[in-house]
């Protein structure tokens, strides 16, 4: 068929009454149809989170309970790996492709009748787990009110491996939420195969996730880094690092950085002394651009080629760095 014939047929279709009718169906007439459940073969994470105030006047998510039931039926309580207080960023929830999370959110913010919610990126969920208000989703108010928790279901289906943000979408502003006031956290989905590509000793190789000793989660918000460490040597123990932190590792340890953007500013993340693979490519970099809700995840071998020392990380936007947006990666023997 000739190109002109294809264009004529396409033009005819685009101007057809049927297509116009499809485009102009009123949203209010749409009927909610439950999505088919993803096929999963992993563990089920039963989690209770609470949104609560901090002394600073900000808010944070607090882990109340986290129990993991394996496909074989065994249950492990891992609540002790988290801080017992609300933190910024919130708890880093670690899953594997094939896992499901059932997360109940409690509204622990006093003296308010406002709802608070969880909206996640990257993984699969039904429209009723979108974490938005009915004015946006057309279905329901999907948030926790005081005394009335709300439960979400996330599915880490095949293909969802990566680092993903979750955040509030309702508190204080029913359209936008209060992520900029501290209500945000991290979801880490590890690949089912258990390996991630990395640059080790100058060569690209697949690294076992189980060989990664530490995870450094760094959120870039306006002119501040907010940090959380997941210490895999201590079975996933999480250490809130708060603002512009110092992180550390032993010489030669494999560590993974998760750098995520928040707010309205654009940043350039730079780590001295180390290089890594730009995700999804074979390009070797030591600087990446980070925008709102964009992220970069990479593995480095601490001190590779440079040895022990204090290696600076910072935003390469000069005004942000001058405002204090910097930290230290300390490599010791």
PAMAR-779597 format. One line per 2 residues: number of its first residue (from 1); for each residue x, z, y of C-alpha. Coordinates in pm, 1 decimal, decimal comma, padded with zeros to 6 digits, m for minus. Example, Ala and Ser with C-alpha at 12.3 -4.5 7.8 and 13.67 -1.06 7.14 Angstrom:
1	01230,0/00780,0/m00450,0; 01367,0/00714,0/m00106,0
END
This chain:
1	00000,0/00000,0/00000,0; 00137,1/m00090,1/00343,0
3	00217,9/00171,9/00605,4; m00047,0/00031,0/00840,5
5	m00311,0/00064,2/00569,7; m00209,0/00426,7/00504,0
7	m00229,9/00503,0/00877,7; m00576,1/00343,6/00905,5
9	m00706,4/00543,8/00610,8; m00552,3/00865,5/00747,0
11	m00708,0/00802,7/01088,3; m01047,1/00739,2/00928,9
13	m01023,9/01063,2/00729,1; m00919,6/01272,0/01029,9
15	m01219,9/01150,0/01229,5; m01468,6/01193,2/00946,1
17	m01773,1/01421,4/00999,1; m01681,2/01611,1/00679,5
19	m01339,5/01714,6/00808,6; m01480,3/01805,7/01148,8
21	m01739,4/02020,5/00976,0; m01465,9/02198,2/00781,2
23	m01263,2/02272,0/01095,1; m01561,0/02403,4/01290,6
25	m01711,0/02644,5/01035,6; m01758,2/02970,2/01232,1
27	m01522,0/03242,9/01117,8; m01805,6/03495,4/01110,9
29	m01973,2/03299,9/00828,7; m01672,3/03323,4/00599,5
31	m01739,5/03534,7/00291,4; m01476,1/03770,7/00152,2
33	m01363,2/03666,2/m00195,4; m01120,1/03900,2/m00377,8
35	m00788,8/03736,6/m00457,4; m00682,3/03695,2/m00817,4
37	m00444,6/03968,4/m00930,0; m00085,4/03854,3/m00959,4
39	00059,1/03861,4/m01307,7; 00303,4/04151,8/m01315,9
41	00517,5/04302,4/m01586,1; 00703,1/04581,2/m01409,2
43	00649,7/04937,8/m01296,3; 00368,4/05084,9/m01089,4
45	00471,2/05289,7/m00785,0; 00209,7/05547,4/m00683,9
47	00302,9/05658,2/m00334,0; 00152,7/05881,6/m00068,1
49	00285,0/05838,8/00286,4; 00186,6/06034,2/00594,9
51	00210,9/05923,0/00957,0; 00316,5/06224,5/01161,8
53	00457,3/06313,5/01505,9; 00821,7/06389,6/01584,9
55	00946,3/06646,1/01840,7; 01064,9/06355,3/02058,5
57	00706,0/06241,1/02112,3; 00756,2/05948,1/01878,0
59	00599,1/05906,4/01534,8; 00735,3/05842,8/01187,9
61	00628,9/05785,6/00829,6; 00691,8/06073,4/00586,6
63	00711,5/06046,7/00206,8; 00465,9/06292,5/00050,4
65	00485,1/06173,8/m00309,9; 00641,0/05886,6/m00507,5
67	00588,1/05855,1/m00882,7; 00694,9/05552,7/m01086,0
69	00516,4/05461,6/m01408,4; 00708,8/05213,1/m01621,5
71	00549,3/04935,2/m01823,3; 00612,1/05153,2/m02130,1
73	00403,1/05436,7/m01985,9; 00677,4/05682,7/m01885,8
75	00639,2/05844,5/m01542,6; 00923,7/05957,0/m01316,3
77	00874,6/06162,8/m01000,2; 01131,2/06044,7/m00741,4
79	00988,0/06226,7/m00438,3; 01304,6/06436,0/m00407,0
81	01511,6/06132,8/m00306,8; 01340,1/06125,9/00035,2
83	01350,9/06345,3/00342,9; 01069,7/06601,3/00352,2
85	01007,1/06519,2/00720,5; 00890,0/06205,9/00904,6
87	01179,2/05976,0/00990,1; 01264,0/05668,0/01194,5
89	01287,1/05432,2/01020,3; 01042,0/05546,4/00756,1
91	01124,1/05577,9/00386,2; 01296,1/05279,4/00225,7
93	01074,7/05185,1/m00068,7; 01275,4/05013,2/m00343,3
95	01097,3/04792,9/m00597,9; 01182,2/04513,8/m00840,2
97	01007,9/04177,9/m00876,8; 00713,8/04238,6/m01109,3
99	00640,2/04587,9/m00970,5; 00318,6/04699,4/m00802,0
101	00286,6/04967,3/m00533,2; m00033,8/05163,2/m00473,7
103	00024,1/05338,4/m00140,4; m00214,1/05594,9/00004,7
105	m00159,9/05657,5/00375,2; m00261,8/05986,7/00535,8
107	m00318,3/06027,7/00907,0; m00120,7/06338,0/01001,4
109	m00123,7/06280,3/01377,5; m00302,0/06577,7/01541,5
111	m00548,3/06572,1/01827,8; m00649,8/06211,4/01783,7
113	m00934,2/06008,8/01639,5; m00724,6/05693,1/01631,0
115	m00649,0/05511,7/01304,8; m00300,8/05443,1/01171,2
117	m00209,0/05180,4/00912,5; 00048,6/04998,8/00698,6
119	00107,4/04626,7/00735,1; 00376,4/04480,9/00508,1
121	00565,1/04150,6/00510,0; 00700,2/03944,6/00222,5
123	00507,3/04070,4/m00080,3; 00159,1/03978,7/m00200,7
125	m00159,0/04168,5/m00116,6; m00534,3/04129,5/m00100,5
127	m00694,3/04090,6/00243,7; m00815,6/04451,4/00214,7
129	m00453,0/04564,9/00216,8; m00358,6/04378,4/00536,1
131	m00350,4/04699,5/00740,3; m00541,7/04561,0/01038,1
133	m00879,3/04631,1/01197,5; m01198,0/04438,8/01128,7
135	m01176,7/04270,8/01469,4; m00869,3/04087,2/01333,5
137	m00929,6/04049,1/00958,7; m01306,5/04003,2/00959,5
139	m01345,7/04229,5/00654,7; m01291,7/04599,6/00724,8
141	m01100,7/04861,9/00920,8; m00801,2/04895,1/00688,2
143	m00647,4/05211,5/00828,6; m00628,9/05586,7/00777,3
145	m00841,1/05800,8/01007,3; m00797,0/06179,7/01042,9
147	m00917,8/06332,8/00717,0; m00980,4/05989,9/00564,0
149	m00678,8/05830,7/00387,4; m00658,2/05461,2/00306,6
151	m00498,1/05301,6/m00001,7; m00308,4/04971,2/m00005,8
153	m00185,3/04765,5/m00298,1; 00131,7/04556,6/m00275,4
155	00253,7/04323,9/m00550,2; 00620,8/04227,1/m00568,5
157	00542,4/03898,8/m00738,6; 00814,5/03657,9/m00858,0
159	00983,6/03503,0/m00556,0; 00937,1/03803,1/m00326,0
161	01286,0/03950,9/m00367,4; 01435,1/04044,2/m00032,5
163	01422,1/04299,5/00246,8; 01087,0/04333,5/00420,0
165	00946,2/04541,9/00704,5; 00631,8/04749,5/00694,1
167	00476,9/04893,6/01009,1; 00165,6/05024,8/01178,8
169	m00086,5/04774,3/01313,2; m00358,8/04996,1/01462,3
171	m00246,0/05325,2/01623,6; m00279,6/05333,2/02002,2
173	m00346,7/04959,7/02014,1; m00594,3/04822,6/01757,2
175	m00441,1/04477,1/01788,4; m00069,6/04559,1/01782,2
177	m00020,4/04916,3/01662,6; 00266,7/05152,9/01740,6
179	00571,3/05019,0/01559,7; 00770,8/05047,7/01881,9
181	00697,6/05423,7/01880,5; 00862,7/05471,7/01541,0
183	00599,6/05370,9/01287,0; 00807,3/05126,0/01083,8
185	00998,9/05128,6/00756,4; 01167,6/04911,8/00495,1
187	01064,0/04760,6/00163,0; 01351,9/04642,5/m00057,1
189	01255,4/04417,0/m00349,0; 01537,0/04355,9/m00593,7
191	01538,9/04035,9/m00804,6; 01407,0/04058,5/m01158,1
193	01736,4/03923,5/m01290,9; 01924,6/04213,9/m01135,4
195	02186,9/04003,9/m00956,3; 02246,9/03899,1/m00594,5
197	02509,9/03654,8/m00460,9; 02799,7/03798,2/m00262,2
199	03144,3/03714,3/m00129,2; 03389,3/03925,9/m00331,1
201	03766,5/03884,1/m00304,4; 03709,8/03561,5/m00116,1
203	03492,9/03407,6/m00388,2; 03117,8/03370,9/m00430,4
205	02989,7/03561,0/m00731,7; 02671,3/03722,1/m00859,3
207	02683,3/04098,9/m00820,9; 02478,6/04338,3/m01031,9
209	02239,5/04534,8/m00812,3; 02336,6/04839,2/m01017,9
211	02695,7/04803,8/m00891,7; 02591,3/04840,2/m00527,6
213	02687,1/05196,3/m00435,9; 02520,6/05229,4/m00097,4
215	02248,9/05055,5/00105,7; 02267,9/05070,4/00485,1
217	01938,2/04988,6/00657,7; 01988,8/04911,9/01027,8
219	01693,1/04833,7/01251,2; 01777,2/04672,1/01586,1
221	01522,2/04787,7/01844,5; 01574,3/04690,8/02208,7
223	01914,7/04859,0/02277,3; 01932,7/05095,3/01978,6
225	02020,3/05086,0/01608,0; 01796,5/05304,9/01389,0
227	01950,9/05372,7/01047,0; 01877,2/05491,4/00695,1
229	02120,1/05515,3/00401,6; 02011,9/05479,0/00038,5
231	02286,8/05637,3/m00172,5; 02273,2/05481,7/m00518,6
233	02554,2/05707,6/m00643,3; 02305,6/05994,1/m00594,5
235	02020,6/05804,1/m00767,5; 01870,3/05662,3/m00451,5
237	01898,3/05969,5/m00230,0; 01799,2/05873,0/00124,4
239	01978,3/06001,0/00432,4; 01820,2/05943,7/00776,5
241	02094,1/05820,4/01009,5; 01882,6/05809,3/01327,8
243	02040,3/05625,6/01622,4; 02359,6/05418,2/01650,4
245	02501,2/05575,9/01333,6; 02832,2/05602,3/01153,9
247	02806,8/05474,9/00796,5; 03077,6/05508,5/00535,0
249	03205,9/05394,2/00197,3; 03509,6/05428,6/m00024,7
251	03762,5/05146,8/m00029,9; 03646,9/04873,8/m00269,5
253	03288,1/04993,9/m00307,5; 03019,0/04726,8/m00296,8
255	02768,4/04809,5/m00025,2; 02463,9/04622,0/00100,0
257	02355,8/04597,2/00462,2; 01991,3/04534,0/00555,3
259	01967,6/04437,8/00924,9; 01615,7/04400,0/01068,6
261	01485,2/04321,1/01416,6; 01205,5/04509,7/01591,7
263	01041,1/04488,1/01932,1; 01077,4/04197,5/02173,7
265	01453,8/04155,4/02213,3; 01684,5/03909,8/02037,6
267	02019,7/04032,2/01908,9; 02345,4/03917,9/01754,9
269	02473,8/04153,1/01483,2; 02851,7/04159,0/01436,2
271	03058,7/04365,1/01191,3; 03435,2/04384,9/01241,3
273	03679,4/04332,5/00956,7; 03428,8/04194,6/00705,4
275	03266,8/03863,2/00623,7; 02967,2/03782,3/00406,1
277	02743,8/03506,3/00274,7; 02471,3/03385,5/00505,9
279	02164,9/03444,1/00279,6; 02050,9/03139,1/00088,4
281	02365,7/02942,1/00171,1; 02734,4/02926,3/00085,9
283	02833,2/02972,7/00451,9; 03067,4/03261,9/00526,7
285	02987,0/03450,4/00848,2; 03065,6/03774,0/01031,4
287	02788,9/03742,5/01291,9; 02415,4/03673,0/01257,9
289	02126,5/03633,7/01500,7; 01842,8/03883,5/01461,3
291	01504,7/03840,8/01629,5; 01179,0/04039,4/01613,0
293	01094,2/04112,1/01245,0; 01367,4/03874,4/01125,2
295	01630,9/04017,1/00893,5; 01963,0/03957,9/00721,3
297	02071,1/04118,8/00393,4; 02423,7/04091,7/00258,7
299	02676,2/04258,7/00027,8; 03035,0/04334,8/00126,5
301	03320,6/04503,2/m00055,3; 03427,0/04787,8/00172,1
303	03767,0/04725,6/00329,1; 03829,3/04399,8/00142,7
305	04139,9/04239,3/00289,1; 04164,0/04492,6/00571,2
307	04192,4/04831,3/00401,5; 04073,2/05167,4/00521,8
309	03977,7/05233,3/00880,7; 03692,7/05243,7/01129,0
311	03520,8/04908,0/01154,3; 03293,6/04859,0/01451,1
313	02945,1/04707,1/01428,0; 02743,0/04624,7/01736,3
315	02505,6/04386,0/01907,8; 02702,4/04099,2/02058,6
317	02457,9/04069,9/02349,3; 02683,8/04231,7/02606,8
319	02406,3/04417,2/02793,1; 02283,6/04573,5/02467,8
321	02633,1/04682,2/02366,1; 02696,2/04829,9/02711,3
323	02374,1/05028,0/02671,3; 02517,2/05186,3/02353,6
325	02394,5/04955,4/02076,6; 02687,5/05008,9/01840,6
327	02800,1/05208,8/01537,4; 03092,3/05262,6/01301,1
329	03157,1/05151,7/00942,0; 03415,5/05401,0/00814,2
331	03612,2/05296,0/00504,1; 03811,1/05575,6/00335,3
333	04035,5/05600,9/00028,6
END
